[in-house]
Amino acid sequence: MITRNSTLFKEIQKVLIIVLSTFIMAIGLNMFLIPANVFANGATGIAQILAALFPFSTGIFLFLINIPIAVLGWYKVGKLFTFYSFLHVALTTFFLEIVPVEALSEDILLNGVFGGVITAVGAAVPLKWGASAGGLDIVALVLARVSDRPVGTYFFILNGIIVMTAGLLFDWESALYTLLALYVSSRVIDTIHTRHVKVTAMIVTKQPDILREAIHKHITRGITRIPAKGGYDYSEKEVLMIVITRYELFALKEVIEEVDPEAFTNIVNTAGIFGLFRKDD
């Protein structure tokens, strides 16, 4: 069982991971994307555009944009998830003010590619620890919950607006390199965590009753129980199949490690689902 001290240690680990990832993101922005006039995805890209139009820094605009988003996420997504996401935003703002805006290269292509990679690392690592970089992730998730459209649709629309705005307000070369940076960052996030909004977890366990109860205490999703038998030792087992969002993947992993560390879990990207998928917490 997880003790109070081990839980506290995990929370400290999470905070340290967020601090490191925000510093990495600030480097990607201030030393690659911002000097090259290439825009990041989500709220960070919006903050960059506003900073180019008004006499305030990207960090200040990023913080201001995320205040109403944090309030929305607090009530609609989850308090702990929103707290760590806003902490990520606040620390990113802090490091954006500390790290100097200075290009390491004059090549806009190199800036777009490396900026996309570095900022993606800063955004993807917190996802593995139950947080996010805030911003449009939370907005898209809330919009998906109040409509029948998938989260990916809103990511596409919101980031498409950023690209079009960059082209109209500045130049279309910036818009094209922004598209490149968005593509690179999405591939990196897919490698480190997952860009798919929904995933299917198939958990092979000898303790299905205990594990099912523990999962339902943390994640409000339906579970399908499938009888199974070990191919090597012929022991009786069950496969618990559950479809979750990428934001719930960290919580599921923690529950499995706590209740049945010997369980075998296979995570499969889910392209689409039919039938009931509970949207509310």
C-alpha positions in Angstrom: 0.0 0.0 0.0 1.1 3.6 -0.6 2.0 5.3 2.6 1.5 9.0 3.4 5.3 9.6 3.0 5.5 7.9 -0.4 2.5 9.9 -1.6 4.2 13.1 -0.4 7.3 12.0 -2.2 5.4 11.5 -5.4 3.8 14.9 -5.2 7.3 16.5 -4.7 8.5 14.6 -7.7 5.6 15.9 -9.7 6.4 19.5 -8.7 10.0 19.1 -9.6 9.1 17.6 -13.0 6.9 20.6 -13.7 9.6 23.0 -12.7 12.1 21.3 -15.1 9.6 21.1 -17.9 8.6 24.8 -17.7 12.2 25.8 -17.8 12.7 23.7 -20.9 9.6 25.2 -22.5 10.8 28.8 -21.8 14.1 27.9 -23.5 12.3 26.6 -26.6 10.2 29.8 -26.8 12.7 32.5 -25.9 15.7 31.1 -27.8 14.0 29.5 -30.8 10.3 30.3 -31.6 9.9 33.9 -30.4 13.1 35.3 -32.1 12.1 33.6 -35.3 8.5 34.9 -35.2 7.3 31.3 -35.3 4.3 30.6 -33.1 3.6 27.7 -30.7 0.3 25.9 -30.4 -2.5 26.6 -27.9 -2.6 29.4 -25.5 1.2 30.0 -25.8 0.8 30.8 -29.5 -2.0 33.2 -28.7 0.2 34.9 -26.1 3.0 35.2 -28.6 0.6 36.9 -31.1 -0.6 39.3 -28.4 2.9 40.1 -27.3 3.8 41.0 -30.9 0.9 43.4 -31.0 1.0 45.0 -27.6 3.9 46.2 -25.3 3.8 43.2 -22.9 5.8 40.0 -22.8 4.6 36.6 -23.9 4.8 35.3 -20.3 2.4 38.0 -19.0 -0.2 37.3 -21.7 0.1 33.6 -21.1 -0.6 34.0 -17.4 -3.6 36.3 -18.0 -5.1 34.0 -20.7 -4.9 31.0 -18.3 -6.7 32.7 -15.4 -10.2 32.2 -16.8 -9.2 28.9 -18.3 -8.0 27.7 -14.8 -11.4 28.7 -13.3 -13.2 26.8 -16.0 -11.0 23.7 -15.6 -11.4 23.8 -11.8 -15.1 23.3 -12.0 -15.4 21.3 -15.2 -12.2 19.1 -15.5 -10.8 18.4 -12.0 -9.3 20.4 -9.2 -6.0 18.6 -8.8 -5.4 18.4 -12.5 -6.2 22.1 -13.0 -4.0 23.1 -10.0 -0.9 21.4 -11.5 -1.7 22.7 -14.9 -1.9 26.3 -13.7 1.3 25.8 -11.7 2.9 24.8 -15.0 1.6 28.0 -16.6 2.7 30.2 -13.6 6.2 28.7 -13.7 6.4 29.0 -17.5 5.6 32.7 -17.1 8.3 33.1 -14.5 11.0 31.4 -16.6 9.9 33.4 -19.7 10.7 36.5 -17.8 14.1 35.1 -16.6 15.4 33.4 -19.8 16.7 36.0 -22.3 15.0 36.3 -25.7 18.0 35.6 -27.9 18.2 33.5 -31.0 20.8 30.8 -31.2 20.4 30.6 -35.0 19.3 32.9 -37.8 17.8 30.0 -39.7 14.0 30.1 -39.3 13.7 26.5 -40.3 16.1 25.4 -37.5 14.3 27.6 -35.1 10.9 26.2 -36.0 12.0 22.5 -35.8 14.1 22.8 -32.6 11.6 25.2 -31.0 8.8 22.7 -31.7 10.7 19.8 -30.3 11.8 21.6 -27.1 8.4 23.1 -26.3 6.8 19.7 -27.0 9.1 18.1 -24.4 8.1 20.8 -21.9 4.4 20.1 -22.6 4.5 16.3 -22.9 6.4 15.4 -19.8 3.8 16.8 -17.3 1.1 14.7 -19.1 3.0 11.6 -17.9 2.6 12.9 -14.3 -1.0 13.9 -14.3 -0.8 17.6 -15.4 -0.7 19.5 -18.6 0.6 22.8 -20.0 -2.9 24.3 -19.4 -4.4 26.6 -22.0 -6.4 25.1 -24.9 -6.0 21.5 -23.7 -8.5 22.4 -20.9 -10.7 24.5 -23.2 -10.9 21.7 -25.8 -11.7 19.1 -23.2 -14.6 21.2 -21.7 -16.0 21.9 -25.2 -15.9 18.2 -26.0 -17.8 17.4 -22.9 -20.7 19.7 -23.7 -20.9 18.6 -27.3 -20.8 15.5 -29.5 -17.6 16.5 -31.2 -14.2 14.9 -30.3 -11.5 16.8 -28.5 -9.2 16.6 -31.6 -11.7 18.6 -33.6 -11.3 21.6 -31.2 -7.5 21.3 -31.2 -7.6 21.5 -35.0 -9.9 24.5 -35.0 -8.2 26.5 -32.3 -4.7 25.9 -33.6 -5.9 26.6 -37.2 -7.1 30.0 -35.9 -3.6 30.7 -34.6 -2.0 29.8 -37.9 -4.4 31.9 -39.9 -3.9 34.8 -37.6 -0.2 34.6 -37.9 -0.4 34.7 -41.6 -2.9 37.6 -41.7 -1.2 39.8 -39.1 2.5 39.1 -40.0 3.4 37.1 -43.1 2.5 33.7 -44.6 6.0 32.4 -44.2 5.6 32.7 -40.4 2.3 30.8 -40.7 3.9 28.0 -42.8 6.8 27.6 -40.3 4.2 27.7 -37.5 2.5 24.7 -39.2 5.9 23.0 -39.3 6.5 23.7 -35.6 3.0 22.4 -34.7 3.6 19.2 -36.7 7.0 18.5 -35.1 5.6 19.2 -31.6 2.6 16.9 -32.1 5.0 14.0 -33.2 7.2 14.6 -30.1 4.2 14.6 -27.8 3.0 11.4 -29.4 6.4 9.8 -28.8 6.7 10.9 -25.1 3.1 10.5 -24.1 0.2 10.3 -26.5 -1.6 12.8 -28.6 -4.6 10.6 -29.0 -7.5 11.8 -26.9 -8.8 8.4 -25.9 -6.8 5.2 -25.2 -7.9 1.7 -24.4 -6.3 -0.1 -21.4 -6.4 -3.9 -21.3 -5.3 -5.0 -17.8 -4.6 -8.7 -17.2 -4.9 -9.3 -13.4 -5.4 -12.1 -10.9 -7.2 -9.6 -8.6 -10.1 -8.3 -10.8 -12.5 -7.5 -8.0 -10.1 -5.4 -5.9 -8.6 -3.7 -8.9 -12.0 -2.8 -10.4 -13.1 -1.3 -7.2 -9.9 0.8 -6.8 -10.1 2.0 -10.4 -13.7 3.2 -9.9 -12.7 5.2 -6.9 -10.4 7.3 -9.0 -11.8 7.1 -12.6 -15.5 7.3 -13.6 -15.4 5.0 -16.6 -17.1 1.7 -17.4 -15.0 -1.5 -17.2 -15.6 -4.7 -19.2 -14.4 -7.9 -17.5 -13.2 -10.7 -19.8 -12.3 -14.2 -18.4 -8.8 -15.3 -19.3 -6.3 -18.1 -18.5 -2.5 -17.8 -18.4 -0.9 -19.4 -21.4 2.2 -20.4 -19.4 0.9 -21.4 -16.0 -2.8 -21.9 -16.9 -3.8 -19.7 -13.9 -7.2 -18.1 -13.8 -7.2 -14.4 -14.6 -9.4 -11.6 -16.0 -8.8 -8.9 -18.5 -10.3 -5.5 -17.4 -10.9 -3.4 -20.5 -11.4 0.4 -20.0 -11.5 3.3 -22.4 -10.1 6.5 -20.8 -8.9 10.0 -21.9 -5.2 10.7 -22.0 -5.6 12.9 -18.9 -6.7 9.8 -16.9 -3.8 7.6 -17.9 -1.5 8.8 -15.1 -4.2 8.1 -12.5 -4.9 4.6 -13.9 -1.2 3.7 -13.8 -0.9 4.8 -10.2 -3.9 2.7 -9.2 -2.6 -0.4 -10.9 0.9 0.0 -9.4 -0.7 0.4 -5.9 -3.2 -2.5 -6.0 -1.7 -5.1 -8.3 1.9 -4.3 -9.4 2.1 -7.7 -11.1 -0.7 -6.9 -13.5 0.1 -6.8 -17.2 -1.3 -3.7 -18.9 -1.5 -2.9 -22.6 -2.4 0.6 -23.7 -3.8 0.9 -27.2 -4.6 4.1 -29.1 -8.3 4.5 -29.7 -9.2 6.0 -33.1 -12.9 6.2 -32.3 -15.7 4.6 -30.2 -19.4 3.9 -30.6 -21.9 3.7 -27.8 -21.8 5.1 -24.3 -18.7 6.9 -23.2 -19.3 8.8 -20.0 -18.2 12.4 -20.4 -18.8 13.8 -17.0 -16.8 13.2 -13.9 
